[in-house]
Amino acid sequence: MRNQIIAIIKEALESRQEFFTREQEIQIYLADYLNRKNLFDNVYLEYHIPSNSLVNYPWKDSNNIYIDIVMKRKKSLIL
């Protein structure tokens, strides 16, 4: 699945004609592209995970983790 996601992201970025000016533009563009592929049940932006839920998370001073894009498919998260 990982190689398929990388291929989809490459395809999305290669088809883009304009420059991105902010990280948020890239996130929204990729989330929309991934969503339109209909391979995932849902696509989330800035997915929240409490840092205390990860055993070996290296930055202990952070209470919250936000993952840029998370795709959900058949009850399993693909990060």
Distance bins in CASP14 RR format, pairs under 12 A and 6 or more apart:
PFRMAT RR
TARGET T0000
AUTHOR 0000-0000-0000
RMODE 2
METHOD distances of the structure
MODEL  1
1 7 0 0 0 0 0 1 0 0 0 0 0
1 8 0 0 0 0 0 1 0 0 0 0 0
1 39 0 0 0 0 1 0 0 0 0 0 0
1 40 0 0 0 0 0 1 0 0 0 0 0
1 71 0 0 0 0 1 0 0 0 0 0 0
1 73 0 0 0 0 1 0 0 0 0 0 0
1 74 0 0 0 0 0 1 0 0 0 0 0
1 76 0 0 0 0 1 0 0 0 0 0 0
1 77 0 0 0 0 0 1 0 0 0 0 0
1 78 1 0 0 1 0 0 0 0 0 0 0
1 79 0 0 0 0 0 1 0 0 0 0 0
2 8 0 0 0 0 0 1 0 0 0 0 0
2 9 0 0 0 0 0 1 0 0 0 0 0
2 71 0 0 0 0 0 1 0 0 0 0 0
2 78 0 0 0 0 1 0 0 0 0 0 0
2 79 0 0 0 0 1 0 0 0 0 0 0
3 9 0 0 0 0 0 1 0 0 0 0 0
3 10 0 0 0 0 0 1 0 0 0 0 0
4 10 0 0 0 0 0 1 0 0 0 0 0
4 11 0 0 0 0 0 1 0 0 0 0 0
4 34 0 0 0 0 0 1 0 0 0 0 0
4 37 0 0 0 0 1 0 0 0 0 0 0
4 39 1 0 0 1 0 0 0 0 0 0 0
4 40 0 0 0 0 0 1 0 0 0 0 0
4 71 0 0 0 0 0 1 0 0 0 0 0
4 73 0 0 0 0 0 1 0 0 0 0 0
4 78 0 0 0 0 1 0 0 0 0 0 0
5 11 0 0 0 0 0 1 0 0 0 0 0
5 12 0 0 0 0 0 1 0 0 0 0 0
5 30 0 0 0 0 0 1 0 0 0 0 0
5 33 0 0 0 0 0 1 0 0 0 0 0
5 34 0 0 0 0 1 0 0 0 0 0 0
5 37 0 0 0 0 1 0 0 0 0 0 0
5 39 0 0 0 0 1 0 0 0 0 0 0
5 40 0 0 0 0 1 0 0 0 0 0 0
5 43 0 0 0 0 0 1 0 0 0 0 0
5 69 0 0 0 0 1 0 0 0 0 0 0
5 70 0 0 0 0 0 1 0 0 0 0 0
5 71 1 0 0 1 0 0 0 0 0 0 0
5 73 0 0 0 0 0 1 0 0 0 0 0
5 78 1 0 0 1 0 0 0 0 0 0 0
5 79 0 0 0 0 1 0 0 0 0 0 0
6 12 0 0 0 0 0 1 0 0 0 0 0
6 13 0 0 0 0 0 1 0 0 0 0 0
6 30 0 0 0 0 0 1 0 0 0 0 0
6 34 0 0 0 0 0 1 0 0 0 0 0
6 78 0 0 0 0 0 1 0 0 0 0 0
7 13 0 0 0 0 0 1 0 0 0 0 0
7 14 0 0 0 0 0 1 0 0 0 0 0
7 34 0 0 0 0 0 1 0 0 0 0 0
7 37 0 0 0 0 0 1 0 0 0 0 0
7 39 0 0 0 0 0 1 0 0 0 0 0
8 14 0 0 0 0 0 1 0 0 0 0 0
8 15 0 0 0 0 0 1 0 0 0 0 0
8 30 0 0 0 0 1 0 0 0 0 0 0
8 31 0 0 0 0 0 1 0 0 0 0 0
8 33 1 0 0 1 0 0 0 0 0 0 0
8 34 1 0 0 1 0 0 0 0 0 0 0
8 35 0 0 0 0 0 1 0 0 0 0 0
8 36 0 0 0 0 0 1 0 0 0 0 0
8 37 1 0 0 1 0 0 0 0 0 0 0
8 38 0 0 0 0 0 1 0 0 0 0 0
8 39 1 0 0 1 0 0 0 0 0 0 0
8 40 0 0 0 0 0 1 0 0 0 0 0
8 43 0 0 0 0 0 1 0 0 0 0 0
8 69 0 0 0 0 0 1 0 0 0 0 0
8 71 0 0 0 0 1 0 0 0 0 0 0
8 78 0 0 0 0 0 1 0 0 0 0 0
9 15 0 0 0 0 0 1 0 0 0 0 0
9 16 0 0 0 0 0 1 0 0 0 0 0
9 26 0 0 0 0 0 1 0 0 0 0 0
9 27 0 0 0 0 0 1 0 0 0 0 0
9 29 0 0 0 0 0 1 0 0 0 0 0
9 30 1 0 0 1 0 0 0 0 0 0 0
9 31 0 0 0 0 0 1 0 0 0 0 0
9 33 0 0 0 0 1 0 0 0 0 0 0
9 34 0 0 0 0 1 0 0 0 0 0 0
9 37 0 0 0 0 0 1 0 0 0 0 0
9 68 0 0 0 0 0 1 0 0 0 0 0
9 69 0 0 0 0 1 0 0 0 0 0 0
9 71 0 0 0 0 0 1 0 0 0 0 0
10 16 0 0 0 0 0 1 0 0 0 0 0
10 30 0 0 0 0 0 1 0 0 0 0 0
10 33 0 0 0 0 0 1 0 0 0 0 0
11 30 0 0 0 0 0 1 0 0 0 0 0
11 33 0 0 0 0 1 0 0 0 0 0 0
11 34 0 0 0 0 0 1 0 0 0 0 0
11 36 0 0 0 0 0 1 0 0 0 0 0
11 37 0 0 0 0 1 0 0 0 0 0 0
12 20 0 0 0 0 0 1 0 0 0 0 0
12 26 0 0 0 0 1 0 0 0 0 0 0
12 27 0 0 0 0 0 1 0 0 0 0 0
12 28 0 0 0 0 0 1 0 0 0 0 0
12 29 1 0 0 1 0 0 0 0 0 0 0
12 30 1 0 1 0 0 0 0 0 0 0 0
12 31 0 0 0 0 0 1 0 0 0 0 0
12 32 0 0 0 0 1 0 0 0 0 0 0
12 33 1 0 1 0 0 0 0 0 0 0 0
12 34 1 0 0 1 0 0 0 0 0 0 0
12 35 0 0 0 0 0 1 0 0 0 0 0
12 36 0 0 0 0 1 0 0 0 0 0 0
12 37 0 0 0 0 1 0 0 0 0 0 0
12 69 0 0 0 0 0 1 0 0 0 0 0
13 19 0 0 0 0 0 1 0 0 0 0 0
13 20 0 0 0 0 1 0 0 0 0 0 0
13 26 0 0 0 0 1 0 0 0 0 0 0
13 29 0 0 0 0 1 0 0 0 0 0 0
13 30 0 0 0 0 1 0 0 0 0 0 0
13 33 0 0 0 0 1 0 0 0 0 0 0
13 34 0 0 0 0 0 1 0 0 0 0 0
14 33 0 0 0 0 0 1 0 0 0 0 0
15 29 0 0 0 0 0 1 0 0 0 0 0
15 30 0 0 0 0 0 1 0 0 0 0 0
15 33 0 0 0 0 1 0 0 0 0 0 0
15 36 0 0 0 0 0 1 0 0 0 0 0
16 25 0 0 0 0 1 0 0 0 0 0 0
16 26 0 0 0 0 1 0 0 0 0 0 0
16 29 1 0 0 1 0 0 0 0 0 0 0
16 30 0 0 0 0 1 0 0 0 0 0 0
16 32 0 0 0 0 0 1 0 0 0 0 0
16 33 0 0 0 0 1 0 0 0 0 0 0
17 29 0 0 0 0 0 1 0 0 0 0 0
18 25 0 0 0 0 1 0 0 0 0 0 0
18 26 0 0 0 0 0 1 0 0 0 0 0
18 29 0 0 0 0 1 0 0 0 0 0 0
19 25 0 0 0 0 1 0 0 0 0 0 0
19 26 0 0 0 0 0 1 0 0 0 0 0
19 29 0 0 0 0 0 1 0 0 0 0 0
20 26 1 0 1 0 0 0 0 0 0 0 0
20 27 0 0 0 0 1 0 0 0 0 0 0
20 28 0 0 0 0 1 0 0 0 0 0 0
20 29 1 0 0 1 0 0 0 0 0 0 0
20 30 0 0 0 0 0 1 0 0 0 0 0
21 29 0 0 0 0 0 1 0 0 0 0 0
22 28 0 0 0 0 1 0 0 0 0 0 0
22 29 0 0 0 0 0 1 0 0 0 0 0
23 29 0 0 0 0 0 1 0 0 0 0 0
23 30 0 0 0 0 0 1 0 0 0 0 0
23 45 0 0 0 0 0 1 0 0 0 0 0
23 46 0 0 0 0 0 1 0 0 0 0 0
23 66 0 0 0 0 0 1 0 0 0 0 0
23 68 1 0 0 1 0 0 0 0 0 0 0
23 69 0 0 0 0 0 1 0 0 0 0 0
24 30 0 0 0 0 0 1 0 0 0 0 0
24 31 0 0 0 0 0 1 0 0 0 0 0
24 45 0 0 0 0 1 0 0 0 0 0 0
24 46 0 0 0 0 1 0 0 0 0 0 0
24 68 0 0 0 0 1 0 0 0 0 0 0
24 69 0 0 0 0 0 1 0 0 0 0 0
25 31 0 0 0 0 0 1 0 0 0 0 0
25 32 0 0 0 0 0 1 0 0 0 0 0
25 45 0 0 0 0 0 1 0 0 0 0 0
26 32 0 0 0 0 0 1 0 0 0 0 0
26 33 0 0 0 0 0 1 0 0 0 0 0
26 45 0 0 0 0 0 1 0 0 0 0 0
26 68 0 0 0 0 1 0 0 0 0 0 0
26 69 0 0 0 0 1 0 0 0 0 0 0
27 33 0 0 0 0 0 1 0 0 0 0 0
27 34 0 0 0 0 0 1 0 0 0 0 0
27 43 0 0 0 0 0 1 0 0 0 0 0
27 44 0 0 0 0 0 1 0 0 0 0 0
27 45 1 0 1 0 0 0 0 0 0 0 0
27 46 1 0 0 1 0 0 0 0 0 0 0
27 47 0 0 0 0 0 1 0 0 0 0 0
27 66 0 0 0 0 0 1 0 0 0 0 0
27 67 0 0 0 0 0 1 0 0 0 0 0
27 68 1 0 1 0 0 0 0 0 0 0 0
27 69 1 0 0 1 0 0 0 0 0 0 0
27 70 0 0 0 0 0 1 0 0 0 0 0
28 34 0 0 0 0 0 1 0 0 0 0 0
28 35 0 0 0 0 0 1 0 0 0 0 0
28 43 0 0 0 0 0 1 0 0 0 0 0
28 45 1 0 0 1 0 0 0 0 0 0 0
28 46 0 0 0 0 0 1 0 0 0 0 0
28 68 0 0 0 0 0 1 0 0 0 0 0
28 69 0 0 0 0 1 0 0 0 0 0 0
29 35 0 0 0 0 0 1 0 0 0 0 0
29 36 0 0 0 0 0 1 0 0 0 0 0
29 43 0 0 0 0 0 1 0 0 0 0 0
29 45 0 0 0 0 0 1 0 0 0 0 0
29 68 0 0 0 0 0 1 0 0 0 0 0
29 69 0 0 0 0 0 1 0 0 0 0 0
30 36 0 0 0 0 0 1 0 0 0 0 0
30 37 0 0 0 0 0 1 0 0 0 0 0
30 40 0 0 0 0 0 1 0 0 0 0 0
30 43 0 0 0 0 1 0 0 0 0 0 0
30 44 0 0 0 0 0 1 0 0 0 0 0
30 45 0 0 0 0 1 0 0 0 0 0 0
30 68 0 0 0 0 1 0 0 0 0 0 0
30 69 1 0 0 1 0 0 0 0 0 0 0
30 70 0 0 0 0 0 1 0 0 0 0 0
30 71 0 0 0 0 0 1 0 0 0 0 0
31 37 0 0 0 0 0 1 0 0 0 0 0
31 40 0 0 0 0 0 1 0 0 0 0 0
31 42 0 0 0 0 0 1 0 0 0 0 0
31 43 1 0 1 0 0 0 0 0 0 0 0
31 44 1 0 0 1 0 0 0 0 0 0 0
31 45 1 0 1 0 0 0 0 0 0 0 0
31 46 0 0 0 0 1 0 0 0 0 0 0
31 47 0 0 0 0 0 1 0 0 0 0 0
31 67 0 0 0 0 0 1 0 0 0 0 0
31 68 0 0 0 0 1 0 0 0 0 0 0
31 69 1 0 1 0 0 0 0 0 0 0 0
31 70 0 0 0 0 1 0 0 0 0 0 0
31 71 0 0 0 0 1 0 0 0 0 0 0
32 43 0 0 0 0 1 0 0 0 0 0 0
32 45 0 0 0 0 1 0 0 0 0 0 0
32 69 0 0 0 0 0 1 0 0 0 0 0
33 39 0 0 0 0 0 1 0 0 0 0 0
33 40 0 0 0 0 0 1 0 0 0 0 0
33 43 0 0 0 0 1 0 0 0 0 0 0
33 69 0 0 0 0 0 1 0 0 0 0 0
33 71 0 0 0 0 0 1 0 0 0 0 0
34 40 1 0 0 1 0 0 0 0 0 0 0
34 41 0 0 0 0 0 1 0 0 0 0 0
34 42 0 0 0 0 1 0 0 0 0 0 0
34 43 1 0 1 0 0 0 0 0 0 0 0
34 44 0 0 0 0 0 1 0 0 0 0 0
34 45 0 0 0 0 0 1 0 0 0 0 0
34 68 0 0 0 0 0 1 0 0 0 0 0
34 69 1 0 0 1 0 0 0 0 0 0 0
34 70 0 0 0 0 0 1 0 0 0 0 0
34 71 1 0 1 0 0 0 0 0 0 0 0
34 72 0 0 0 0 0 1 0 0 0 0 0
34 73 0 0 0 0 0 1 0 0 0 0 0
34 78 0 0 0 0 1 0 0 0 0 0 0
35 41 0 0 0 0 0 1 0 0 0 0 0
35 42 0 0 0 0 1 0 0 0 0 0 0
35 43 1 0 1 0 0 0 0 0 0 0 0
35 44 0 0 0 0 0 1 0 0 0 0 0
35 45 0 0 0 0 0 1 0 0 0 0 0
35 69 0 0 0 0 0 1 0 0 0 0 0
35 71 0 0 0 0 1 0 0 0 0 0 0
35 72 0 0 0 0 0 1 0 0 0 0 0
35 73 0 0 0 0 0 1 0 0 0 0 0
36 43 0 0 0 0 1 0 0 0 0 0 0
37 43 0 0 0 0 1 0 0 0 0 0 0
37 71 0 0 0 0 1 0 0 0 0 0 0
37 73 0 0 0 0 0 1 0 0 0 0 0
38 71 0 0 0 0 0 1 0 0 0 0 0
38 73 0 0 0 0 0 1 0 0 0 0 0
39 71 1 0 0 1 0 0 0 0 0 0 0
39 72 0 0 0 0 0 1 0 0 0 0 0
39 73 1 0 0 1 0 0 0 0 0 0 0
39 74 0 0 0 0 0 1 0 0 0 0 0
39 78 0 0 0 0 1 0 0 0 0 0 0
40 69 0 0 0 0 0 1 0 0 0 0 0
40 70 0 0 0 0 1 0 0 0 0 0 0
40 71 1 0 1 0 0 0 0 0 0 0 0
40 72 1 0 0 1 0 0 0 0 0 0 0
40 73 1 0 1 0 0 0 0 0 0 0 0
40 74 0 0 0 0 1 0 0 0 0 0 0
40 75 0 0 0 0 0 1 0 0 0 0 0
40 76 0 0 0 0 0 1 0 0 0 0 0
40 77 0 0 0 0 0 1 0 0 0 0 0
40 78 1 0 0 1 0 0 0 0 0 0 0
41 70 0 0 0 0 0 1 0 0 0 0 0
41 71 0 0 0 0 1 0 0 0 0 0 0
41 72 1 0 1 0 0 0 0 0 0 0 0
41 73 1 0 1 0 0 0 0 0 0 0 0
41 74 1 0 0 1 0 0 0 0 0 0 0
41 75 0 0 0 0 1 0 0 0 0 0 0
41 76 0 0 0 0 1 0 0 0 0 0 0
41 77 0 0 0 0 0 1 0 0 0 0 0
41 78 0 0 0 0 0 1 0 0 0 0 0
42 69 0 0 0 0 0 1 0 0 0 0 0
42 70 0 0 0 0 1 0 0 0 0 0 0
42 71 1 0 0 1 0 0 0 0 0 0 0
42 72 1 0 1 0 0 0 0 0 0 0 0
42 73 0 0 0 0 1 0 0 0 0 0 0
42 74 0 0 0 0 0 1 0 0 0 0 0
42 75 0 0 0 0 0 1 0 0 0 0 0
42 76 0 0 0 0 0 1 0 0 0 0 0
42 77 0 0 0 0 1 0 0 0 0 0 0
42 78 0 0 0 0 0 1 0 0 0 0 0
43 67 0 0 0 0 0 1 0 0 0 0 0
43 68 0 0 0 0 0 1 0 0 0 0 0
43 69 1 0 0 1 0 0 0 0 0 0 0
43 70 1 0 0 1 0 0 0 0 0 0 0
43 71 1 0 1 0 0 0 0 0 0 0 0
43 72 1 0 0 1 0 0 0 0 0 0 0
43 73 0 0 0 0 1 0 0 0 0 0 0
43 77 0 0 0 0 0 1 0 0 0 0 0
43 78 0 0 0 0 1 0 0 0 0 0 0
44 66 0 0 0 0 0 1 0 0 0 0 0
44 67 0 0 0 0 1 0 0 0 0 0 0
44 68 0 0 0 0 1 0 0 0 0 0 0
44 69 1 0 0 1 0 0 0 0 0 0 0
44 70 1 0 1 0 0 0 0 0 0 0 0
44 71 1 0 0 1 0 0 0 0 0 0 0
44 72 1 0 0 1 0 0 0 0 0 0 0
44 73 0 0 0 0 0 1 0 0 0 0 0
44 77 0 0 0 0 1 0 0 0 0 0 0
44 78 0 0 0 0 0 1 0 0 0 0 0
44 79 0 0 0 0 0 1 0 0 0 0 0
45 66 0 0 0 0 1 0 0 0 0 0 0
45 67 0 0 0 0 1 0 0 0 0 0 0
45 68 1 0 0 1 0 0 0 0 0 0 0
45 69 1 0 0 1 0 0 0 0 0 0 0
45 70 0 0 0 0 1 0 0 0 0 0 0
45 71 0 0 0 0 0 1 0 0 0 0 0
46 64 0 0 0 0 0 1 0 0 0 0 0
46 65 0 0 0 0 0 1 0 0 0 0 0
46 66 1 0 1 0 0 0 0 0 0 0 0
46 67 1 0 0 1 0 0 0 0 0 0 0
46 68 1 0 0 1 0 0 0 0 0 0 0
46 69 0 0 0 0 1 0 0 0 0 0 0
46 70 0 0 0 0 1 0 0 0 0 0 0
47 64 0 0 0 0 0 1 0 0 0 0 0
47 65 0 0 0 0 1 0 0 0 0 0 0
47 66 1 0 0 1 0 0 0 0 0 0 0
47 67 1 0 1 0 0 0 0 0 0 0 0
47 68 0 0 0 0 1 0 0 0 0 0 0
47 69 1 0 0 1 0 0 0 0 0 0 0
47 70 1 1 0 0 0 0 0 0 0 0 0
47 71 0 0 0 0 1 0 0 0 0 0 0
47 72 0 0 0 0 1 0 0 0 0 0 0
47 77 0 0 0 0 1 0 0 0 0 0 0
47 78 0 0 0 0 0 1 0 0 0 0 0
47 79 0 0 0 0 1 0 0 0 0 0 0
48 62 0 0 0 0 0 1 0 0 0 0 0
48 63 0 0 0 0 0 1 0 0 0 0 0
48 64 1 0 0 1 0 0 0 0 0 0 0
48 65 1 0 0 1 0 0 0 0 0 0 0
48 66 1 0 1 0 0 0 0 0 0 0 0
48 67 0 0 0 0 1 0 0 0 0 0 0
48 68 0 0 0 0 0 1 0 0 0 0 0
48 70 0 0 0 0 1 0 0 0 0 0 0
49 57 0 0 0 0 1 0 0 0 0 0 0
49 62 0 0 0 0 0 1 0 0 0 0 0
49 63 0 0 0 0 0 1 0 0 0 0 0
49 64 1 0 0 1 0 0 0 0 0 0 0
49 65 1 0 1 0 0 0 0 0 0 0 0
49 66 1 0 0 1 0 0 0 0 0 0 0
49 67 1 0 0 1 0 0 0 0 0 0 0
49 70 0 0 0 0 1 0 0 0 0 0 0
49 77 0 0 0 0 1 0 0 0 0 0 0
49 79 0 0 0 0 1 0 0 0 0 0 0
50 57 0 0 0 0 1 0 0 0 0 0 0
50 62 0 0 0 0 1 0 0 0 0 0 0
50 63 1 0 0 1 0 0 0 0 0 0 0
50 64 1 0 0 1 0 0 0 0 0 0 0
50 65 1 0 0 1 0 0 0 0 0 0 0
50 66 0 0 0 0 0 1 0 0 0 0 0
51 57 1 0 1 0 0 0 0 0 0 0 0
51 58 0 0 0 0 1 0 0 0 0 0 0
51 59 1 0 0 1 0 0 0 0 0 0 0
51 60 1 0 0 1 0 0 0 0 0 0 0
51 61 0 0 0 0 1 0 0 0 0 0 0
51 62 1 0 1 0 0 0 0 0 0 0 0
51 63 1 0 1 0 0 0 0 0 0 0 0
51 64 1 0 0 1 0 0 0 0 0 0 0
51 65 1 0 1 0 0 0 0 0 0 0 0
51 66 0 0 0 0 0 1 0 0 0 0 0
51 67 0 0 0 0 0 1 0 0 0 0 0
52 59 0 0 0 0 0 1 0 0 0 0 0
52 60 0 0 0 0 1 0 0 0 0 0 0
52 61 0 0 0 0 0 1 0 0 0 0 0
52 62 0 0 0 0 1 0 0 0 0 0 0
52 63 1 0 0 1 0 0 0 0 0 0 0
52 64 0 0 0 0 1 0 0 0 0 0 0
52 65 0 0 0 0 1 0 0 0 0 0 0
53 63 0 0 0 0 0 1 0 0 0 0 0
53 64 0 0 0 0 0 1 0 0 0 0 0
53 65 0 0 0 0 1 0 0 0 0 0 0
54 60 0 0 0 0 0 1 0 0 0 0 0
54 62 0 0 0 0 0 1 0 0 0 0 0
54 63 0 0 0 0 0 1 0 0 0 0 0
54 64 0 0 0 0 0 1 0 0 0 0 0
54 65 1 0 0 1 0 0 0 0 0 0 0
54 67 0 0 0 0 0 1 0 0 0 0 0
54 79 0 0 0 0 0 1 0 0 0 0 0
57 63 0 0 0 0 0 1 0 0 0 0 0
57 64 0 0 0 0 0 1 0 0 0 0 0
57 65 1 0 0 1 0 0 0 0 0 0 0
58 65 0 0 0 0 0 1 0 0 0 0 0
59 65 0 0 0 0 1 0 0 0 0 0 0
65 79 0 0 0 0 0 1 0 0 0 0 0
67 77 0 0 0 0 1 0 0 0 0 0 0
67 78 0 0 0 0 0 1 0 0 0 0 0
67 79 1 0 0 1 0 0 0 0 0 0 0
68 79 0 0 0 0 1 0 0 0 0 0 0
69 77 0 0 0 0 0 1 0 0 0 0 0
69 78 0 0 0 0 1 0 0 0 0 0 0
69 79 0 0 0 0 1 0 0 0 0 0 0
70 76 0 0 0 0 0 1 0 0 0 0 0
70 77 1 0 1 0 0 0 0 0 0 0 0
70 78 1 0 0 1 0 0 0 0 0 0 0
70 79 1 0 1 0 0 0 0 0 0 0 0
71 77 1 0 0 1 0 0 0 0 0 0 0
71 78 1 0 1 0 0 0 0 0 0 0 0
71 79 0 0 0 0 1 0 0 0 0 0 0
72 78 1 0 0 1 0 0 0 0 0 0 0
72 79 0 0 0 0 0 1 0 0 0 0 0
73 79 0 0 0 0 0 1 0 0 0 0 0
END
